[in-house]
Amino acid sequence: MPRNGQSILASSFKDEPYWWEAFRPQAIEAPSLPASTDVVMVGGGYAGLAAARALADSGIQSVVLEAEEFGSGASTRSGGAISAGLSIGKSFTGKSLDYAPDLVRDVVGWAVEAYRGLFDLVEKENIDCHLEQRGRFLGACAASHYEGLRKRYDKLRAGGATDCYLVSREEQRQEIGSGYYHGGMVLETAGKLHPALFYGGLLAAVQRRNSITLAGHCRATGLARSGDGWRITTTAGEIQARHVVIATNGYTGGVTPKLQRRLVPIASHVIATEELPQGLALKLCPRGRTFSETRRVLNYYRLSPDGKRVIFGGRARFTEIDGEKRARLLHASLVKRFPELAEVKVTHTWQGNVAFTYDALPHAGCFDGLHFVLGCNGSGVSMMPFLGDAMGRSIAGRLHGRMPFGDAPLPMIPLYTGKPWFLPAIGGAFRALDFFDERIR
Ligand SMILES: Cc1cc2nc3c(=O)[nH]c(=O)nc-3n(C[C@H](O)[C@H](O)[C@H](O)COP(=O)(O)OP(=O)(O)OC[C@H]3O[C@@H](n4cnc5c(N)ncnc54)[C@H](O)[C@@H]3O)c2cc1C
């Protein structure tokens, strides 16, 4: 895709995550599946691994089934941004959702626990994943959005938050080397990590626990009640287990049709740039923040851990698209924010699936006798390991208090059978509304 006759793709361009340069998914195949075990996890991302770790620490045996290589799902593909908040109330349909005040209080509390839990986990397992708290700048994409941020800020302060502040358009270059936004808000209790190194560290922690069997390239294809547990059919044979935890998030398929009908998989896309000339990266990102924005079809970005490249993501489309198109769309959005990057080339591009729920909340609980941890709604780097860990402890009888996000049932999505036929239409409508906001309001 030439731009002024030139390609924006570097000669070393790869259609795979930049993060995989440091840690690649692992083909860990069990020589043979045990005939039976206490608990089977279906899905070997952050959630499945964290559940297995918690079970092992209570002396409970488990098997983690992963359909592909370990680390091939969303967990090694993200932007690696984390925060102690959860952006709630935004449905994938565009509808604004109102939650009861008690639920809002719970959700805020769980998001803080998940954020702190991530730092604890990284420290306990000695995971070297460039985890650091450098704050997030949330940019207002229209003047009316800045007014919306002001209301949100007033609510946060009234609720006792002291870790956020508004930034006017005139002051924003202290936060970001761009004039694109109409001001914004800084959330200080936010940070970033290298998602694949974090995954690799969690995987190593699981491998150090002898009571866990990892079975890669082993897809669960059938689940049937058997005795007081489950008989799980897989591409590598059958296994009997007392409990099953479904941790398949944006890759949930037909083996759990009722859960599949409650989750909308949405693709998210990312590019990494080549290394920037010295000094430029610091100018664009003077405080090492992560960036997000108020648009419906938002972009999220940050510098790579070595501070040399921009990692720039967004829903270039809501569905999967080919690598060159993805690179072209995201590069164009990058240049709108940082015009000086027009000549900078793209070295990597990738995509992955997140899972949205009808109430825009994650869920962890039990459905038809199956345990599940599902529905990251786009933010799962701290939340999914937190919920996986809570699920493991809950099965072991060691969870103090309630299961986070366990009270409300995972809601049905009207007129949806598991095939998200409506996503291109929703994506188009959101882009049109964003265009209207940015040009007219
Ligand atoms: C491009 C992108 C950017 C993101 N950016 C951020 C971010 O900046 N911050 C943030 O907080 N979150 C972000 N996320 C979300 C975050 O990555 C996810 O919420 C999190 O990784 C989900 O972890 P998980 O364990 O639930 O699922 P996954 O890591 O997706 O693992 C699910 C696994 O289940 C396996 N599976 C599916 N079916 C079966 C079966 N039948 N048998 C066996 N295995 C099966 C799949 O192969 C997959 O490996 C992003 C996600 C993407 C894709």
The ligand as an SDF file (V2000), in Angstrom:
LIG
                    3D

 53 58  0  0  0  0  0  0  0  0999 V2000
   -5.0140   -6.4530   20.4660 C   0  0  0  0  0  0  0  0  0  0  0  0
   -5.4220   -6.4720   21.9300 C   0  0  0  0  0  0  0  0  0  0  0  0
   -5.0820   -5.3980   22.7530 C   0  0  0  0  0  0  0  0  0  0  0  0
   -5.4410   -5.4270   24.1130 C   0  0  0  0  0  0  0  0  0  0  0  0
   -4.9930   -4.4170   24.9280 N   0  0  0  0  0  0  0  0  0  0  0  0
   -5.2560   -4.4840   26.2570 C   0  0  0  0  0  0  0  0  0  0  0  0
   -4.7050   -3.5280   27.1430 C   0  0  0  0  0  0  0  0  0  0  0  0
   -3.9200   -2.6450   26.7600 O   0  0  0  0  0  0  0  0  0  0  0  0
   -5.0350   -3.6140   28.4720 N   0  0  0  0  0  0  0  0  0  0  0  0
   -5.8550   -4.6040   28.9560 C   0  0  0  0  0  0  0  0  0  0  0  0
   -6.1350   -4.6280   30.1640 O   0  0  0  0  0  0  0  0  0  0  0  0
   -6.3470   -5.5570   28.1280 N   0  0  0  0  0  0  0  0  0  0  0  0
   -6.0560   -5.5350   26.8150 C   0  0  0  0  0  0  0  0  0  0  0  0
   -6.5140   -6.5310   25.9880 N   0  0  0  0  0  0  0  0  0  0  0  0
   -7.3310   -7.6110   26.5680 C   0  0  0  0  0  0  0  0  0  0  0  0
   -6.4880   -8.7100   27.2410 C   0  0  0  0  0  0  0  0  0  0  0  0
   -5.4130   -9.0760   26.4290 O   0  0  0  0  0  0  0  0  0  0  0  0
   -7.3970   -9.9140   27.4960 C   0  0  0  0  0  0  0  0  0  0  0  0
   -8.4860   -9.4890   28.2780 O   0  0  0  0  0  0  0  0  0  0  0  0
   -6.7320  -11.0810   28.2220 C   0  0  0  0  0  0  0  0  0  0  0  0
   -5.5090  -11.4250   27.6610 O   0  0  0  0  0  0  0  0  0  0  0  0
   -7.6800  -12.2770   28.2070 C   0  0  0  0  0  0  0  0  0  0  0  0
   -7.0450  -13.3740   28.8460 O   0  0  0  0  0  0  0  0  0  0  0  0
   -7.8040  -14.7700   28.8590 P   0  0  0  0  0  0  0  0  0  0  0  0
   -6.9510  -15.7350   29.5660 O   0  0  0  0  0  0  0  0  0  0  0  0
   -9.1870  -14.5760   29.3650 O   0  0  0  0  0  0  0  0  0  0  0  0
   -7.9810  -15.1510   27.3080 O   0  0  0  0  0  0  0  0  0  0  0  0
   -6.9060  -15.5140   26.1710 P   0  0  0  0  0  0  0  0  0  0  0  0
   -5.5410  -15.0640   26.5120 O   0  0  0  0  0  0  0  0  0  0  0  0
   -7.4770  -15.0370   24.8840 O   0  0  0  0  0  0  0  0  0  0  0  0
   -6.8850  -17.1010   26.2040 O   0  0  0  0  0  0  0  0  0  0  0  0
   -7.9820  -17.8790   25.7810 C   0  0  0  0  0  0  0  0  0  0  0  0
   -7.4090  -19.1600   25.2010 C   0  0  0  0  0  0  0  0  0  0  0  0
   -8.4560  -20.1440   25.0720 O   0  0  0  0  0  0  0  0  0  0  0  0
   -8.0420  -21.0170   24.0400 C   0  0  0  0  0  0  0  0  0  0  0  0
   -9.1950  -21.8360   23.6270 N   0  0  0  0  0  0  0  0  0  0  0  0
  -10.3320  -21.4290   22.9970 C   0  0  0  0  0  0  0  0  0  0  0  0
  -11.1580  -22.4840   22.7960 N   0  0  0  0  0  0  0  0  0  0  0  0
  -10.5350  -23.5740   23.3130 C   0  0  0  0  0  0  0  0  0  0  0  0
  -10.8920  -24.9630   23.4040 C   0  0  0  0  0  0  0  0  0  0  0  0
  -12.0650  -25.4340   22.9250 N   0  0  0  0  0  0  0  0  0  0  0  0
   -9.9980  -25.8220   23.9800 N   0  0  0  0  0  0  0  0  0  0  0  0
   -8.8260  -25.3640   24.4860 C   0  0  0  0  0  0  0  0  0  0  0  0
   -8.4530  -24.0480   24.4200 N   0  0  0  0  0  0  0  0  0  0  0  0
   -9.2880  -23.1800   23.8350 C   0  0  0  0  0  0  0  0  0  0  0  0
   -7.5320  -20.0720   22.9700 C   0  0  0  0  0  0  0  0  0  0  0  0
   -6.6870  -20.7340   22.0530 O   0  0  0  0  0  0  0  0  0  0  0  0
   -6.8130  -19.0100   23.8190 C   0  0  0  0  0  0  0  0  0  0  0  0
   -5.4180  -19.2320   23.8810 O   0  0  0  0  0  0  0  0  0  0  0  0
   -6.1840   -6.5290   24.6320 C   0  0  0  0  0  0  0  0  0  0  0  0
   -6.5160   -7.6000   23.8000 C   0  0  0  0  0  0  0  0  0  0  0  0
   -6.1480   -7.5800   22.4630 C   0  0  0  0  0  0  0  0  0  0  0  0
   -6.5150   -8.7430   21.5810 C   0  0  0  0  0  0  0  0  0  0  0  0
  1  2  1  0
  2  3  1  0
  2 52  2  0
  3  4  2  0
  4  5  1  0
  4 50  1  0
  5  6  2  0
  6  7  1  0
  6 13  1  0
  7  8  2  0
  7  9  1  0
  9 10  1  0
 10 11  2  0
 10 12  1  0
 12 13  2  0
 13 14  1  0
 14 15  1  0
 14 50  1  0
 15 16  1  0
 16 17  1  0
 16 18  1  0
 18 19  1  0
 18 20  1  0
 20 21  1  0
 20 22  1  0
 22 23  1  0
 23 24  1  0
 24 25  2  0
 24 26  1  0
 24 27  1  0
 27 28  1  0
 28 29  2  0
 28 30  1  0
 28 31  1  0
 31 32  1  0
 32 33  1  0
 33 34  1  0
 33 48  1  0
 34 35  1  0
 35 36  1  0
 35 46  1  0
 36 37  1  0
 36 45  1  0
 37 38  2  0
 38 39  1  0
 39 40  1  0
 39 45  2  0
 40 41  1  0
 40 42  2  0
 42 43  1  0
 43 44  2  0
 44 45  1  0
 46 47  1  0
 46 48  1  0
 48 49  1  0
 50 51  2  0
 51 52  1  0
 52 53  1  0
M  END
$$$$
